[in-house]
């Protein structure tokens, strides 16, 4: 298959995706749209975590922190000044935030930028650590961000959180950001820089002696990953319309981690698929919390049962499919056509044999 | 001889790990185009010398100069960029990457394009990537690995993995190549091929080679100068004939009963 053709197919697929988004926006109810929006935001988060964990091999648990930074930045920037004055009842909002008011897209970009700056500052010292130690340090960072958010009411309105954020987020934004994230991260990992990142994952010492600058590449990967987590945080704030520090507890990072592991470390296609599957099944499993009967056995309503079920499902996947749902297979037009061709020729040969 | 500027000058270095002196007063001057061997019993400190030269360890005492530039305490990736490449005793390939990617990573340190143009695949980067691909294929053809280019490096047979590691080192464009036991685990036929391969790449790439080897046939066959280490101390230096007849070496390396053999 020629490169030119692949480009045409990609553009066609994007147009089809656009039509689907248009149809969804106009026909689906708010509940279904919410699930799709969350799916797309998780796809962005998952792909960005996959960059640092799946491709660079650095176990980072700081995503909730970067999301929180993005969410607060967006919330403070898109809310009109008079409204901000009204809701900050614990302490009045400090100066630059009182007058700042930007369009949604600028707010999203700045969300990413602030998250990236935080990642740069934290990454330089912390990325010297390896494995679990790095995980714990980044987890600590995310907790610090959350606790700071709780304790500077002049900026974050403390534990009360920020309410009444305009609901700018729709499928156009969430899918658009997800597509953009995939485009950038796919471009990065299939470039020479991406090979260097994967070399670090495979063998740090080998990577270093063939000239890969460990610090530069790790921090670069971490910063880009955080940028998209920040943008996703902004989308998240404008989807829920209300944020408070509790929304960015460790569970948030853990959810993203589930998506990445479920989809397969180092597989973008798998991550996207898992992101939607995760959000859909969380909703689909909701009825089991209401209590049900299995024959004579009566199961009472247990809140949280769907999380237990989900954890069990996750265990099964991890036990029997360590490489994730797709087993590390990445989508490509070439692969798709080969697959279609295989099915087609199989049908032909089976038809032939039946005669 | 004095007019020739040395490529590498290891100036009397000592490496201590806590109370243990792994290497003491090691000195070596390497002139461009040499093929030097380093031998010695297990635990003599040979690999430590390699780790010091490639910047994985910083020597406790004294300095190392490469092309008259002090490289002591510089990070391994900068040393690779300066022109020293190496292989490892226990092969360190990027096992889950393809064979071709393993070689292409070696060219990364000379990449001119910046991150943005690489992500967006701007024409300048696309040209560079294309040329890296072709250069990598040429290198793979030299060791007849081109047919495995899309296989995972970890799935190659042992001998091929050794070759691939050497090719990856060559991709960084070194002036000095350090080979840590290249013949380990090879049968006599493979070893023979390896010897001619080492001599071939030395000519083709205008290299200076410094190798550690246990296989005496290899060392005596291709090295014109040999260093012998024992317990971190250099006990002898000379041409193969001198080394073979050095009583000190026979005692340390081949055992006391070597005369009977």
Interface residues (C-beta under 8 A of the other chain):
Chain A: X184 X187 X188 X191 X192 X193 X195 X196 X198 X199 X202 X203 X205 X206 X207 X208 X209 X210 X211 X212 X213 X214 X220
Chain B: X54 X56 X75 X76 X77 X79 X80 X81 X85 X86 X88 X92 X93 X94 X95 X96 X97 X101 X104 X105 X106 X107 X108 X109 X111 X113 X115 X118 X119 X120 X121 X125 X128 X129 X132 X168 X169 X171 X172
